[in-house]
Amino acid sequence: MSGNRNGVFRGREGERELLCGVLDAGTGVVLVDGAEGTGKTRLLNEIAAVAASRGFEVATAQDELDQPFLLARLAERRPDGPALVVLDDLHLAEPGTLAALRTLLSASAHEKVVWLLARRREGADRLFAVAAQRGATRVELRPLADDVVADLVTDLVGAAPDQDLKALASTAQGNPAALVELFDALERDGRVVVTAGQASLGDGRGPGTETLLREHVSALSGKARHLLQVASVLGPRFEPGDVAEMLASSTAILLPALDEVISAGVVTSLDDRLAFRHELLWRLVADSVPPPVRRALHREAGEMLLGRGDSAVVAAKHLLHGAQRGDARSIDGLVAAAKAVLWNAPEAAAELAVRALELTDQASASLVHRTVMAVRALTAAGRLPAAQALAQEALSRQVPPDPAAKLRHCVATTTLLGARHAESVEISEALLREPDLAPELAPWVEITRLMGLLGHDRERAGELAETVVRTRRGGPDDVLATALAVLAAIARDTGRPGAALDLAREAARCGTSHDLSAYPQLLLASLLSGLREFADADSVVRRVRSGPSAVVTRQVMTAVVQARILLQAGRIDQAAAEARAALAVAEETGHETVVAPALAVLAMVAIHTGDLPAALEHVERYRDQVPADAIIFSRAYYRWTAVLVTYVGSGLEKALPLLTPDLVASGLFAEEPRAAGWFVRRALEAGDEGLAKAVVDRVERLAEEHPGFGAVTAAAVHARGLLDSDAALLDLAARQHHDLWARANAAEDLGVLLTAAPDRAESVRALENALGLYREIGASRDSARVLGRLRKLGRRRRAAPARPASGWSSLDDTERAIANLVAKGQTNRQISTQLFMSPHTVNFHLRKIFRKLEISSRVELVMRSRDDQ
């Protein structure tokens, strides 16, 4: 084999450059972490050589036994010139050595000494922590990326590898030493052939990758091979005790076979268990077990775990592979696992429950109960059409009363989430009339009826909710919480924001386990956001999102509420992303009740970013759904959005008839305070002083009745300032408003009013203030309108510099934040927690990032991030 044998050091250019920079500074502490074989010692040796060539005095311990003697020598004298101290394998150092080293680091803090300290990820924790707190530079040698591995293989074999060689190289998991060891073995066996500039495993007549590794395993003794086959059924990592139990043996008796497979390099020892050294080895061994035997072993493994009380979820992974039709114990294990993960992993629960149902004989007495479990799991996973179809198919047969009631309730739930409220109410009320309805099911049927009535018949919903509140006062109670939330929604829609907020707060306190939507908490967050109490609203949503539940209904409803909070707070890009993500999930899963709220947010975003066709399309799509909605947002909010879109698209003449007295009298000005100023502005523009006065009277009365609602008070000041042409009030409103939108509106209104003054400097100042706020929000249409006003006053302002279409500089702040977190190795769920958005929204932004950077994977994003930053 030809090629660069020093290629092991590929992929460490950044680390070398960083360490050379520390040498340039002549002082500092560098902490190097790296697993065995990642090139840590090689890196230290190379930097030591560089330092020596620059005139550094280099002090290096030969091994861990030499470390205390080196430290003693350093303590006795100080270097005359620049010095580099290299200490490797500090994870093996004695406590006394580490204590002496901490002392020396402190003593030499102001000397021209560079300390290069290395360990294998663990050990010397206190030393590394203290050094890091004092500003030490951290270097972690991570596994090599796939493209670097390919380059390294090219170095080792002297030609570009084909796909088979790349697959073999991937089993080294980015560890350069393991990669070199593997290709050394190939070289000794004469396996690599270079033809026409490409390296491959032989010319087609020799053994391929799988044959090579299979031969390696075949060379083991029979006992060792049998041990590996059983272990492979348990997974790529396994407990020796589990293998012993399945072999009806003991770990002590298996020690010789375990020692053999470890010595052969097939299995390696981790901290808590054993593992196949490479995934390919694991798969080859697993494939060597005949399928019938493999199924039987999986079944035995699952039953073993169930029998001793281990996790039902872990057992279910085996039972999924091993369970057969009619195997009651294994199928029961699948059902138990589905129940265990129903709330925090509903997709897995659905897979387990549906598989259990598939394996159940049609004549089995357990069929209907397993059907109920499958329907519940499918509902939690957001697969509403499948859940409803399965439930209705089961109900078409003869079903005992108790499971039939559960299935009917599942149908009521899916129809409710599908915005078929009347149908949901009909099913729920029929269930509640049954005398033998199970006590544990009755509360959930009552909750479903309350929510269905809220979307179908407000008067009956209020009457029923009041009855529940009168009769169920006491401790935490989900039915009570839902009834209070229903009354809060009605109070919101009838213009009683104080009562709505009080009821919603009480509802949020009363809820316990109603996990499908967390509606009381989300309603509270929505009310708080309407009143511009953004910190409190964020806190409520954060509590909902931080819970263990991953039920899709809960997630998608939370996302759409979060979208409007972001919109009202002026974070328009994030609002659009969150709403699009919610809409996509809602349409995919059949959550029609979320479609209209998501479209309303997107319509508002589109109108402020100048995309009138999109705004019109969104309003047209939700128009037919609104009468059956008004659960998440009020009907007034949808009407306000439609009014705004109509005004922009068709002008004042078409929009004015939509500003009806009942809309003015609704709770809109507490749900969207900035609408008050807009209404007055349009009424005055049309010369309808009566409408303008009605709006001002309404919002002033709301402010007087609720003195603690600062956003409503500011809206009243703003509306009065417009009606009376009072510049002082408009200036006060521009300072008092709690959100950027309303503040910008008030500043613009002030600027327009002051254009009539002899000195237009104050007008220009107010309009420029408005322009800055609109640009901060990202409201391009509003920005363009204010720019036009400034031009009429003789002021020329350049448009905000447009971002380029591609490249790192094309990313907005949110996209850049997500890219940076991806570069740090965080998952979408971890990023969503940090940036307070749903995982679906993170994924939406990632797709935009990939498009702008012209990449297609997270790995490429990590590399691009490092290069560009």
Secondary structure, DSSP 4 states (H G I P E B T S, - for coil): --S-GGGGGTT-HHHHHHHHHHHHHT-EEEEEEE-TTSSHHHHHHHHHHHHHHTTPEEEE-SSTTTHHHHHHHHHH---SS-EEEEE--GGG--HHHHHHHHHHHHHTTTSSEEEEEEESSSS-HHHHHHHHHTTPEEEEEPPPPHHHHHHHHHHHHSSEE-HHHHHHHHTTTT-HHHHHHHHHHHHHTT-EEEETTEEEESSSSS--HHHHHHHHHHTS-HHHHHHHHHHHHH-SEE-HHHHHHHTTS-HHHHHHHHHHHHHTTSEEE-SSSEEESSHHHHHHHHHTS-HHHHHHHHHHHHHHHHHTT--HHHHHHHHHHH--TT-HHHHHHHHHHHHHTTTT-HHHHHHHHHHHHHTS-TT-TTHHHHHHHHHHHHHHTT-HHHHHHHHHHHHTS---HHHHHHHHHHHHHHHHHTT-HHHHHHHHHHHHT-TT--TTTHHHHHHHHHHHHHHH-HHHHHHHHHHHHHH--SS--HHHHHHHHHHHHHHHHTT-HHHHHHHHHHHHHH--S-TTT-HHHHHHHHHHHHTT-HHHHHHHHHHHHHSS---HHHHHHHHHHHHHHHHHTT-HHHHHHHHHHHHHHHHHHT-HHHHHHHHHHHHHHHHHTT-HHHHHHHHHHHHTTGGG--SSS-HHHHHHHHHHHHHHHH-HHHHGGGS-HHHHHSSHHHHSTHHHHHHHHHHHHTT-HHHHHHHHHHHHHHHHH-TT-HHHHHHHHHHHHHHHT-HHHHHHHHHH-SSHHHHHHHHHHHHHHHTTSS-THHHHHHHHHHHHHHHHHT-HHHHHHHHHHHHHTT---PPPPPPPSSSGGG--HHHHHHHHHHHTT--HHHHHHHHTS-HHHHHHHHHHHHHHHT--SHHHHHHHHHHH-
